[in-house]
Amino acid sequence: MRQAADRKSKESAEQSYKALEEQLRESSMRYKELADALPQILFETDELGTITFANRNALDSLGYCEEDFADGVSIFQIMLLEDQDTARGRFRRLLDGQTIPSIEYTARKKDGDTFPIQAYLSLIIRENRPVGVRAIAIDVRRRTHMEIALSEPETRYHDIFSNASDAIVIRDLAGNIVEVNQAMSSLTGYTVDELAKMNVADILTKGSFKIALKKQQQQLAGESAGQRYELELVKKDGAKAVGESVTRLITHKGRPMGVQAIVRDVTEQKRLSQNMQSYIREITRAQEEERKRIARELHDDMAQSLAALCLEIDAIRSLPAQLPGEVLWRLTDLRAKFGTIMDLVRRFSQELRPGDLDVVGLVPTLDRLTKELDKEGKTTTRLKVVGADRRLPAETELALFRITQEALRNVRKHSEATRVLVEIVFAHNKVKLAVIDNGVGCDLPQTLGELASRGKLGLIGMSERASLLNGSFSIKSHCGQGTTITAELPSPKQSS
């Protein structure tokens, strides 16, 4: 009978694993479909730079087929020889946790032709460690470059002004446009002569015009010289563009007379950034769905199979007269072990995706988390709620739960804290979470990107979750002075 029970348990486990494998295959197919829909070139590599995945646009742009990459093509092979050493250095620094800005490379197609690309790199992290690099690149062949041919100062300035790839506008302090270059005409769709008769209020949205006036006032007061800020422009056809502006005052004998603004069109970069955010959001959502499915499999199949085995053991133990004492003792021990395994399965299921988060909401779920840590006896843990508790959008509740879960996991593993406070503040149009402990703390690097080289990938994951929802994330910690983790997310009240 015991052999039959073991065989039944093994068959049930094999069925569960097969179902999970099929779900993972479906998830991979959805990921490929999403990547192939991107208008940019997308590569994924392993830690050595060998390409493990390329989307359809990458294959088409470079003239390769999937079989070529199956033979082990390095990402460095698709760029010019003189760029490869620089690229390898940036690749290693990224794996070491450094923040790497975008850079231009010359891509080399399979047939030997070349074209310029702007590359954006990010880490691929699995099980809290970097396992490769994801590269997204855009073709920048259409971008023009300014050439300076003349040496006389006045002629050179006029040539730069007229042919600069960035839009330049000179206006008086009232906003009336005095002079613009051809790039501003191309950006807005108006002719140079039309723009010379307009006010900047005519080519900016109301919000951006207020920002421009505020920056002008700050510069007149001697503040914020040379700062970059974004403006939204309205083109002649009604379409909108995003410009990154740098302004300076024009003075005559010490008296401010007007403003010169250099505006760089960053519409495509903003669109790329939004696409990346959408891409990461979809990947995160798919990951959470996968966790939910695995948690359901553990709870509904694995836990029930174990419960059935426990009932069979209990049935056998109910016949003590027919069993030797040693056998009865071994059955009792086996029953206790099965109970421990069931508790582990339930805990794993809860950690993968807490069912109570969807049913009762964030605050009761956080209350359970804090009580679980408190029951361990090493740390006095308390939940404090400020403001009127309310349900939040599902993505917001999930992000705050994951941040709290990771923060309390760090408390267990590293902090040696005796007191922990989890505080959630419900404000009018935002929600703020703080996890405060009195543990050993640590000295933090200058930027969050440097945390990867220290193995603090959980903190980076918390920051990314807040960023995906247009929120903010901060860490304050010093050796011997505890740690405070704060996340603030927008969450306007729902209209009744």
C-alpha positions in Angstrom: 0.0 0.0 0.0 2.8 2.3 0.8 4.4 1.6 -2.7 1.1 2.4 -4.3 0.9 5.7 -2.5 4.4 6.6 -3.5 3.7 5.7 -7.1 0.6 7.9 -7.1 2.5 10.8 -5.6 5.2 10.5 -8.2 2.7 10.3 -11.1 0.9 13.4 -9.8 4.2 15.3 -9.5 5.2 14.3 -13.1 1.9 15.6 -14.4 2.4 18.9 -12.6 5.9 19.4 -14.0 4.7 18.6 -17.6 1.9 21.3 -17.2 4.5 23.8 -15.9 6.8 23.1 -18.9 3.9 23.7 -21.3 3.1 27.0 -19.6 6.8 28.1 -19.8 6.8 27.3 -23.5 3.7 29.4 -24.0 5.3 32.3 -22.1 8.4 32.1 -24.3 6.2 32.3 -27.4 4.4 35.4 -26.1 7.8 37.0 -25.4 9.0 36.3 -28.9 5.8 37.7 -30.4 6.2 40.9 -28.3 9.9 41.3 -29.3 9.2 40.8 -33.0 6.5 43.5 -32.8 9.1 46.1 -31.7 10.3 48.6 -34.4 13.8 48.6 -32.9 16.6 46.1 -33.2 16.7 43.8 -30.2 19.4 41.3 -29.1 19.9 39.2 -26.0 23.3 37.7 -25.1 24.8 35.5 -22.5 27.6 36.6 -20.1 30.2 36.1 -22.9 28.4 38.2 -25.5 27.1 35.3 -27.6 23.7 36.2 -29.1 21.0 34.0 -27.6 18.0 35.8 -29.1 17.4 38.3 -31.9 14.0 39.8 -32.9 12.7 39.9 -36.5 13.8 43.5 -37.0 17.4 42.6 -36.0 17.5 39.7 -38.5 16.1 41.9 -41.3 18.3 44.9 -40.7 21.5 42.8 -40.5 20.7 40.3 -43.2 21.0 37.2 -40.9 18.7 34.3 -40.4 17.9 32.5 -37.1 20.1 29.5 -38.1 23.1 31.9 -38.3 22.7 32.9 -34.7 22.1 29.2 -33.7 25.8 28.6 -34.7 27.0 31.0 -32.0 27.4 34.5 -33.3 29.0 37.1 -30.9 27.4 40.5 -30.6 30.8 42.0 -31.3 31.0 40.3 -34.7 28.2 42.6 -36.0 30.2 45.8 -35.5 33.4 47.2 -37.0 36.7 45.9 -35.7 37.7 49.3 -34.4 34.6 49.5 -32.2 34.9 46.0 -30.7 37.4 46.8 -27.9 35.3 49.7 -26.7 32.1 47.6 -26.9 33.7 44.8 -24.9 34.8 47.2 -22.2 31.3 48.7 -21.9 29.9 45.1 -21.9 32.1 44.1 -18.9 31.3 47.3 -17.0 27.6 46.8 -17.4 27.9 43.2 -16.0 29.8 44.7 -13.1 26.8 46.8 -12.2 27.9 50.2 -13.7 25.3 52.4 -15.5 26.2 52.6 -19.2 24.7 55.5 -21.3 23.7 55.0 -24.9 26.4 55.2 -27.6 26.7 55.2 -31.3 28.3 52.2 -33.1 28.7 51.2 -36.7 26.8 48.0 -37.3 28.1 45.5 -39.9 25.7 43.5 -41.9 26.3 39.9 -43.0 27.1 41.0 -46.5 29.7 43.5 -45.2 27.7 46.7 -45.6 27.7 49.1 -42.6 25.3 51.6 -41.0 25.2 53.7 -37.8 23.2 52.7 -34.8 22.4 54.1 -31.4 22.6 51.3 -28.8 21.0 51.1 -25.4 22.2 48.3 -23.0 20.6 46.8 -19.9 21.3 43.8 -17.7 19.3 40.5 -17.9 18.8 39.3 -14.3 17.6 35.9 -13.3 17.5 34.5 -9.8 19.1 37.8 -8.5 22.2 37.6 -10.7 23.2 39.1 -14.1 23.2 36.3 -16.8 23.6 38.5 -19.9 22.8 41.7 -21.7 19.8 43.0 -23.6 20.7 45.5 -26.4 18.1 47.7 -28.1 19.4 49.7 -31.1 17.9 52.2 -33.5 19.1 53.0 -37.0 20.4 56.6 -37.1 21.3 56.8 -40.8 18.8 59.6 -41.4 20.3 61.9 -38.8 22.3 64.7 -40.4 25.6 66.2 -39.1 26.6 69.9 -39.2 29.8 70.7 -41.1 31.9 73.9 -40.5 33.8 74.9 -43.5 34.6 78.7 -43.1 36.9 80.2 -40.6 35.7 83.9 -40.2 34.0 84.3 -36.9 30.8 86.0 -38.1 30.4 83.8 -41.1 31.2 80.7 -39.1 28.5 81.6 -36.5 25.9 82.2 -39.2 26.8 78.9 -40.9 26.4 77.1 -37.6 23.2 78.9 -36.8 21.6 78.2 -40.2 22.8 74.6 -40.6 22.8 73.3 -37.0 21.0 70.0 -36.7 19.4 71.3 -33.4 16.7 73.9 -33.7 17.7 77.4 -32.5 15.4 80.3 -31.7 16.1 83.8 -30.5 13.3 85.7 -28.9 12.7 88.8 -26.8 11.7 88.7 -23.1 8.0 88.9 -24.1 8.4 85.7 -26.2 8.3 87.3 -29.6 10.5 85.4 -32.0 13.3 87.4 -33.6 15.2 84.8 -35.5 15.1 81.0 -36.1 17.2 78.5 -38.1 16.1 76.0 -40.6 16.1 73.2 -38.1 13.4 75.0 -36.1 11.4 75.3 -39.3 11.8 71.6 -40.0 10.8 70.7 -36.4 7.6 72.8 -36.4 6.5 72.7 -40.0 6.4 76.5 -40.3 8.6 78.4 -42.6 11.4 80.6 -41.2 9.5 83.7 -42.3 6.3 82.5 -40.6 8.1 81.8 -37.3 9.7 85.3 -37.4 6.2 86.8 -37.0 5.1 84.5 -34.2 5.4 84.3 -30.4 6.7 81.2 -28.7 3.3 80.7 -27.1 2.1 79.9 -30.6 4.3 76.8 -30.9 4.2 75.6 -27.3 1.5 73.9 -25.4 0.1 76.0 -22.5 1.9 73.9 -19.9 5.2 74.1 -21.7 4.8 77.9 -22.2 4.4 78.3 -18.5 7.6 76.2 -18.0 9.5 78.4 -20.4 8.4 81.6 -18.6 9.4 80.1 -15.2 12.8 79.2 -16.5 13.2 82.7 -17.9 12.3 84.2 -14.5 14.8 81.9 -12.8 17.6 83.0 -15.2 16.7 86.6 -14.7 17.1 86.0 -11.0 20.5 84.4 -11.6 19.3 80.8 -11.1 19.3 77.6 -13.2 21.7 78.7 -16.0 22.2 76.1 -18.6 19.8 73.5 -17.3 18.1 71.2 -19.7 14.3 70.8 -19.6 11.7 69.3 -21.9 9.0 71.2 -23.8 6.1 70.0 -25.8 5.8 71.8 -29.2 2.7 72.0 -31.4 3.5 71.7 -35.1 1.7 73.5 -37.9 -0.3 70.4 -38.7 -1.4 70.1 -35.1 0.9 67.2 -34.3 3.1 67.4 -31.2 6.8 66.9 -30.7 9.0 66.8 -27.6 12.1 69.1 -27.5 14.9 69.2 -25.0 15.8 72.8 -24.5 18.8 74.7 -23.2 18.4 78.5 -22.9 20.7 81.4 -22.1 20.0 85.1 -21.6 21.2 87.6 -24.3 22.5 90.7 -22.7 23.7 94.1 -23.9 25.9 96.2 -21.6 24.8 94.0 -18.7 21.1 94.4 -19.4 19.0 91.3 -20.4 17.5 91.8 -23.9 16.3 88.4 -24.9 16.7 84.6 -24.8 18.5 82.1 -27.1 17.1 78.6 -26.9 18.7 75.5 -28.5 16.0 72.8 -28.9 16.9 69.2 -29.6 14.1 67.0 -31.0 13.8 64.0 -28.6 10.5 62.8 -29.8 11.9 59.5 -31.1 13.9 59.0 -28.0 10.8 59.6 -25.8 8.9 57.1 -28.0 11.7 54.6 -27.6 11.8 55.1 -23.9 8.0 54.6 -23.7 8.3 51.5 -25.8 11.0 50.2 -23.5 8.8 51.0 -20.5 5.9 49.2 -22.1 8.2 46.3 -23.0 9.4 46.0 -19.4 5.9 46.4 -18.1 4.6 43.6 -20.3 7.5 41.3 -19.3 6.9 42.0 -15.7 3.1 41.3 -16.2 3.9 38.1 -17.9 6.3 37.1 -15.1 3.6 37.8 -12.5 1.0 35.8 -14.5 3.5 32.9 -14.6 4.0 33.1 -10.9 0.3 33.1 -10.4 -0.1 30.0 -12.6 2.8 28.2 -10.8 1.3 29.1 -7.4 -2.0 27.8 -8.5 -0.4 24.5 -9.6 1.4 24.2 -6.3 -1.8 24.9 -4.3 -4.4 23.0 -6.3 -2.3 20.0 -7.5 0.8 19.4 -5.4 -0.8 20.4 -2.0 -3.9 18.3 -2.7 -1.8 15.3 -3.7 0.2 15.6 -0.5 -3.1 16.0 1.5 -4.4 12.8 -0.1 -1.3 11.0 0.9 -1.6 12.3 4.5 -5.2 11.0 4.6 -4.0 7.5 3.5 -1.3 7.5 6.1 -3.9 8.5 8.8 -6.1 5.7 7.6 -3.3 3.1 8.0 -2.4 4.6 11.4 -6.0 4.1 12.6 -5.4 0.4 12.6 -2.8 0.1 15.3 -3.8 -3.4 16.3 -2.8 -4.7 12.9 0.6 -2.9 12.8 3.8 -3.6 14.6 4.9 -0.8 16.9 8.0 0.2 14.8 5.9 0.4 11.7 3.3 2.6 13.5 6.1 4.8 14.7 7.6 5.2 11.2 4.2 6.0 9.8 3.7 8.7 12.5 7.2 10.2 11.6 6.3 10.0 7.8 3.0 11.8 8.5 4.8 14.6 10.3 7.3 15.0 7.4 4.4 15.2 4.9 2.9 17.9 7.0 6.1 19.9 6.9 6.3 19.5 3.1 2.7 20.7 2.8 3.5 23.8 4.9 6.5 24.5 2.6 4.4 24.2 -0.5 1.8 26.5 0.9 4.5 29.1 1.8 6.1 28.9 -1.6 2.6 29.4 -3.2 2.0 32.4 -1.0 5.4 33.9 -1.9 4.9 33.4 -5.6 1.5 35.0 -5.7 -0.5 35.8 -2.5 -4.1 35.0 -3.1 -5.3 37.4 -0.4 -3.8 40.4 -2.3 -6.5 40.0 -5.0 -9.3 39.3 -2.6 -8.8 41.5 0.5 -6.4 44.1 -0.8 -3.0 45.5 0.1 -3.3 46.4 3.8 -4.5 43.0 5.1 -1.8 41.3 2.9 0.9 43.5 4.4 -0.5 42.8 7.8 0.0 39.1 7.2 3.6 39.7 6.0 4.5 41.7 9.1 2.9 39.1 11.5 4.8 36.3 9.8 8.1 38.0 10.5 6.9 38.9 14.0 6.1 35.3 14.8 9.6 34.2 14.0 10.6 35.9 17.4 13.7 37.6 16.2 12.1 40.9 15.2 9.3 43.0 16.6 7.4 44.0 13.5 4.6 46.5 13.2 2.3 47.8 10.5 1.2 51.4 10.6 -1.6 52.8 8.3 -1.9 56.5 7.9 -5.0 57.9 6.1 -8.1 56.1 4.9 -7.3 52.7 3.6 -8.6 52.2 0.1 -8.2 49.7 -2.8 -5.6 50.7 -5.3 -5.1 49.7 -8.9 -3.9 46.1 -9.1 -0.5 47.0 -10.5 0.1 49.5 -7.7 -0.9 47.0 -5.0 1.3 44.3 -6.5 4.3 46.7 -6.8 3.9 47.8 -3.1 3.5 44.2 -2.0 6.7 43.0 -3.9 8.7 46.0 -2.5 7.6 45.2 1.0 8.2 41.5 0.5 11.8 42.1 -0.7 12.5 44.6 2.0 11.4 42.2 4.8 13.4 39.4 3.1 16.5 41.6 3.4 15.6 42.2 7.1 15.6 38.5 7.7 18.8 37.8 5.9 21.0 40.8 6.5 19.8 43.5 8.9 20.0 41.8 12.4 17.2 44.2 13.3 15.2 43.9 16.5 12.4 46.4 15.4 10.8 46.9 12.0 8.1 49.4 11.1 6.1 49.1 7.8 4.2 52.3 7.2 1.8 53.0 4.4 0.4 56.5 3.9 -2.7 57.0 1.8 -2.7 60.6 0.6 -5.1 62.4 -1.8 -3.3 61.5 -5.1 -0.5 59.2 -4.0 0.4 56.4 -1.7 3.7 56.2 0.2 5.4 53.0 1.6 8.2 53.0 4.1 10.0 50.0 5.6 12.2 51.1 8.5 14.5 48.9 10.6 17.1 49.4 13.3 19.5 46.9 12.0 23.2 47.1 11.1 22.7 49.1 8.0 25.3 49.7 5.3 27.1 52.4 3.4 25.4 52.9 0.0 27.1 53.8 -3.3 26.5 57.0 -5.1 24.0 55.5 -7.6 21.6 52.6 -7.5 23.2 51.2 -10.6 26.4 50.4 -8.6 24.3 48.1 -6.3 24.5 45.3 -8.9 28.2 44.9 -8.4 27.6 44.4 -4.7 24.9 41.8 -5.3 22.1 44.1 -4.2 19.9 43.1 -7.1 16.7 43.0 -5.0 17.1 46.7 -4.3 17.4 47.4 -8.0 14.3 45.4 -8.7 12.4 47.5 -6.1 13.5 50.7 -7.8 12.5 49.4 -11.2 9.0 48.4 -10.0 8.4 52.0 -8.7 9.8 53.5 -11.9 7.5 51.5 -14.1 4.5 53.1 -12.3 6.0 56.6 -12.6 6.9 56.6 -8.9 10.0 57.3 -6.9 12.2 55.0 -4.8 14.9 55.8 -2.3 17.2 54.1 0.3 18.7 55.6 3.3 21.2 53.6 5.3 24.4 53.9 7.3 26.5 51.3 9.1 25.1 50.8 12.6 22.1 53.2 11.9 19.5 51.0 10.3 17.9 51.2 6.9 14.9 53.1 5.5 13.3 52.1 2.2 10.7 54.4 0.7 8.5 54.1 -2.3 6.0 56.7 -3.5 3.5 56.0 -6.2 0.8 58.1 -7.8 -2.6 56.9 -7.0 -5.5 59.4 -7.3 -8.7 58.6 -5.5 -11.3 56.8 -7.5 -14.4 58.9 -8.2 -17.4 57.6 -6.3 
